[in-house]
Amino acid sequence: MIEFKNIHKKFGKLVVLDGLNLSIKKGGIFAILGPNGSGKTTLIKSLLGMVIPNKGDILFQDKSVLKKWDYRNQLNYLPQIANFPPNLSVIELIKMVKNLRPKESNEQDLITLFGLEPFLQKKLGTLSGGTKQKVNLVLTFMFDSELIILDEPTTGLDPIALIHLKELIKKEKEKGKTILITTHIMSFVDEMADEIVFLLDGKIYFKGSIDALKKQTNNDNLEHAIANLISKQYA
């Protein structure tokens, strides 16, 4: 479904992606992992068209998407930080996003799921971080798309909202959707991901199942397995 071919990206003299090749098949939950500065965000932004690689190509559903935009109607994106206009109310923001995107939406089910009814008329600038994240999730999941990209989706969520998020992701997977997740919460990855892709210094050092990584590093704890992978590369 997604293919990165020989992707190179520099910012000045800093090499962020260094000849990266990656294929992600349709259907399933894929965690993109790596320490800060490993290239995760640049990789995701390249797929979104927010960063243009210096070299290489990106294919989505077998078609090159570099410097194109129409393919983005087939994906949903949850940014790590929800920078909403503070003077808009929650319902005004939802209506604005619906008007910008020519697709059917199911926002009401999601509003109910995350308990946002009492906040619909409140200004976004007055909301807590956790409530903003729930709004962020509504905006992400209210459209039906083949690819869902979630950047640190658990940020600020209370335990009940986190349970709902996990259920929502699993339902999308059951529909055959492809879900890419970046997160530092290894317990979330261990529970949810079918495969992980581990980046370091702009290159892929591991791609496969969590069980395969644990076996490779001889460690049953995912956090320790990841730490082992990093320490070996820098040894």
N, C-alpha and C positions, 0 to 999 in steps of 0.2 A: 504493500500500500504506500509506504514511504521509503524513498531511497536517497541517501546522501552519497554523492560520488566525488571522492577526492577533494573534499572541502577544505580550503585554506582561508583563514581570515586573520588579518593583522590590524591592530590599532596602533599606528605609529610603528615603533620597532617591536612592540609586544605581539608575539605570535599567540593567538588565542585558540585557533583550530588549525591543526597541522596535518593536512592530507587525510582527513577523517572520512572513512567509508562505513556506512551503516544502513542496513535494511531492516525494516519493521513490517511484519506481515499484518494483514487485516484481522482484526478481532483479538481482544485480550487487553490486559493491563500491563504496561511497561513502565518501570521506574528508571528515570535518568538520574544517576547518582554521581557524586564527586565532590571533593572539597571546594571551598571558595576559590575562584580563579581557574577552575578546571576546564571551563568552556561550556558548561551546561546552558547558561542563559543565552549565550551567543548562538548555540546550536538551535535552541527553541526559537529565538528571534529570527534566525535565518529561515526557518520553516514558515514563520508567520509573515515573512517579507519585510520585517522591521530592520533587518541587517542584510546587506548584500555581500556575499563572499567575494574575496579577491580572485578566487579560482575554484572551479568545480561546478557541479550541477545538483539540483534538488528535484526529485520526481515525486509527484503526488498522484496516485492512481494512474501511474505509467506516463504521466505528462510532465514535462519540465515546467516549473512554476516560478523560475527566477524572473523578477521584474514584471510579474503578472499579479492580478488581484482577484479575478473572479472566483478562483478556487477557494478563497477564504470563506465563501458562503457555505462551504461544506465542512467547516470546522468551528468549534467553540473554544474559547480561550479564557481561562481564569488567571488574571495577573496576580502576582504576589502581593502587591500593594494596591488597594482599592482607592484610587485618587478620584473621588466623586466631587462634582460641583457642590460646595457646602450649602448653597442657598436653595437648591432643589429639594423637594420632598421625595421620599422613597417612591411613591406612586408616579410622580412626574418623571423621575429617571427611568422607571420601567417603561412607561408609555413612550418616552423619547427613543429608547433603544429599540422598541418594537417598530416605531415609525421608520427607523433607519435601516431595518433589516426586512427584506421581503419574504418572510417565512412565517408559517403558523407558530404560535407559541402556547405554552401550557403554564404560564406564570402563576395562575391561581392555585394549582396543586402544590407548587413549590412554596408559595407564600404560606399556605396552611401547614405544610410539612415543617417549615422552620419557624413557625409561630410569629410571623411578621405582621399580622393584621393590626396589632396596636401601634405599629410604627409607620404605617403607610403614609400618614399625613405629616409626619415629623421631618424636619430638615436633616439632610444627610450630615451636615456639620455638627449636629448635636448628638449623633449616635456614638455608642461605644465601638471599639475595634471589633469585638465579636459580632455585633449586630451588622456592622458594615460588611463583614465577611459573609454573613448569611445573605445579604443583598447581592453581594458579588456572586454567590453560588446560584441564586435565582436567575440572574442575568446570564450566567454561563449555561445552565441546564435547561432554560425555558425554550430553546430552539432544538429541533431534531437534526443532528449532524452526524456524519460518519466518524469524524475525528474530534476527540475532546482532549484539550491540553490543560493540565492543572498545575499551576506553579505554587507550591507550598499551600495546598488547599486546607490544611487543618489549622492554620494560624488563627488563634483567638477563639476557637470554637469550644463551647462547653461540652461535657460528656454526651448529653442527649443529642445535640446537633451533630457531633462527631459520628454517633451511631447512624443517624439519618443519612449523613454524607456517605458512609460506607455502603449502606443499603442502596443508595442512589447509584453509586458507581457500579455495584454488582448488577443492578438491573440493566444499566446501559451495556455492560459486558454481555449479558444474556441476550441482548438484542443484536449482538454481533458488532458492536462499536469497538473502535480502537481508542484506548485511553492512555495518554502519556502523562506521567506524574513526576515532578521534581519535588523532593522534600529532604529534610535532614532528620525526619522522625523514622528511625529504622524499624520500630515496632509496627508502624503503619505499613511500611513496605513489606515487612515479613508477613503480615496478615493479608495484604491485598494483591501484591504483584505476581504476575505469571512469569515475567522475566525482568532482569535488571540489566542495564547498560551502565558500566562504570567508566567515567572519564577522568583522565589525569593529564595535565599539561597539553590539552587539546587533542589527545589521542584516546582511543578506546582500549582499555586494558582488560576488560571482561565483558562478555555478553552471554547470557544464558539464564538458567533457572537459579533460584535461591539455593536449592538443594545442591546444585552443581558447584556453586561458589563455596558453600560450607564444606563440601567434600574436598574441593581443591585446596582450601586453606586449612583443612583439618580442624574446623571449629564449628560448633553447633549454634553459636550466638552470632547473629548477623552483624551487629555492631563490631564485634571482635574480628569477624571474618573480613569486613571492610577495612578495619585498621590494619589487619595483617597484609592485605593486598597493597595498601598504601606504603607500609613500612618496607615491603619487599622491593617496591619500585624505587624507593629512595635509599635503599641499602647500598 
